Amino acid sequence: MRIKPLFDRVVIKRVNAEVTTASGIVLAGAENEKPQIAEVLAVGEGEVVDGKLVPMVVKVGDKILFPQYAGNQFRIDGEDVIVITQKDILAKIED
């Protein structure tokens, strides 16, 4: 199934975070806290404000930071995704 968000909405998927212990052991998928880093899966066209289109600043494939309780969670084709608005995005992560 393909998702096309409307207006200024963005579909994201959490990125699995690795937790490293003090001794250097990597614990993949530790359930201490859900990661607040996600990958953008789909992007809407943008929001119309005062008759003008405000373009989206993120694109598919971008890595972003978002608030822990932002958006609405859905399960689509066995994958957990979150739909948030562009205003909920705190930052883009650049390599």
C-alpha positions as CSV (number, residue, x, y, z in Angstrom):
1,M,0.0,0.0,0.0
2,R,1.3,3.5,-0.8
3,I,0.6,6.5,1.4
4,K,0.3,10.0,0.1
5,P,0.0,12.5,3.0
6,L,-2.2,15.6,2.5
7,F,-1.2,19.2,3.0
8,D,1.8,19.7,5.4
9,R,1.7,16.2,6.8
10,V,4.7,13.8,6.8
11,V,4.8,10.0,7.2
12,I,7.8,8.9,9.2
13,K,9.2,5.6,10.6
14,R,11.3,5.5,13.8
15,V,14.9,4.5,13.3
16,N,16.1,1.7,15.6
17,A,18.6,3.2,18.1
18,E,21.5,1.2,19.4
19,V,22.3,1.6,23.1
20,T,25.9,1.1,24.2
21,T,26.7,0.1,27.8
22,A,29.6,1.6,29.8
23,S,31.7,-1.5,28.9
24,G,31.1,-0.9,25.2
25,I,28.5,-3.7,24.6
26,V,26.0,-2.6,21.9
27,L,22.3,-3.5,22.8
28,A,20.3,-3.3,19.6
29,G,16.6,-2.4,20.1
30,A,16.8,-1.7,23.8
31,E,13.4,-0.7,25.1
32,N,14.6,2.0,27.5
33,E,12.8,4.7,25.5
34,K,11.5,5.0,22.0
35,P,13.9,6.8,19.7
36,Q,13.0,10.3,18.6
37,I,14.9,9.9,15.3
38,A,12.9,8.9,12.2
39,E,13.2,8.5,8.5
40,V,10.8,10.4,6.2
41,L,8.8,7.9,4.1
42,A,6.3,10.3,2.4
43,V,5.7,14.1,2.2
44,G,2.6,16.1,1.4
45,E,2.5,19.0,-1.1
46,G,2.6,21.7,1.6
47,E,0.3,24.0,3.5
48,V,-1.6,26.9,2.0
49,V,-1.4,30.1,4.1
50,D,-3.0,33.3,3.0
51,G,-3.5,31.9,-0.4
52,K,0.2,31.0,-0.9
53,L,1.7,27.5,-0.8
54,V,4.3,27.1,1.9
55,P,6.7,24.5,0.5
56,M,7.9,21.4,2.5
57,V,11.4,21.6,3.9
58,V,11.9,17.8,4.2
59,K,11.9,15.2,1.5
60,V,11.7,11.4,1.4
61,G,14.8,9.8,2.9
62,D,15.6,12.6,5.3
63,K,16.4,11.8,8.9
64,I,14.6,14.0,11.4
65,L,14.2,14.7,15.1
66,F,10.7,14.9,16.5
67,P,9.0,15.2,19.9
68,Q,8.3,11.9,21.6
69,Y,4.5,12.2,21.7
70,A,4.0,13.9,18.3
71,G,1.7,12.7,15.6
72,N,-0.6,9.7,15.2
73,Q,0.7,6.2,15.0
74,F,-0.6,3.7,12.5
75,R,0.2,0.1,11.4
76,I,0.3,-0.2,7.6
77,D,1.3,-3.4,5.9
78,G,2.8,-4.7,9.1
79,E,5.0,-1.5,9.6
80,D,4.5,1.0,12.4
81,V,4.5,4.6,10.9
82,I,3.7,8.0,12.4
83,V,1.9,10.8,10.6
84,I,3.0,14.3,11.8
85,T,2.8,17.8,10.6
86,Q,5.8,19.7,9.3
87,K,5.5,22.0,12.3
88,D,6.2,19.0,14.6
89,I,9.6,18.4,13.1
90,L,12.3,19.8,15.4
91,A,15.4,19.4,13.1
92,K,16.9,17.6,10.1
93,I,19.9,15.4,10.7
94,E,22.6,16.0,8.2
95,D,25.6,13.6,7.8
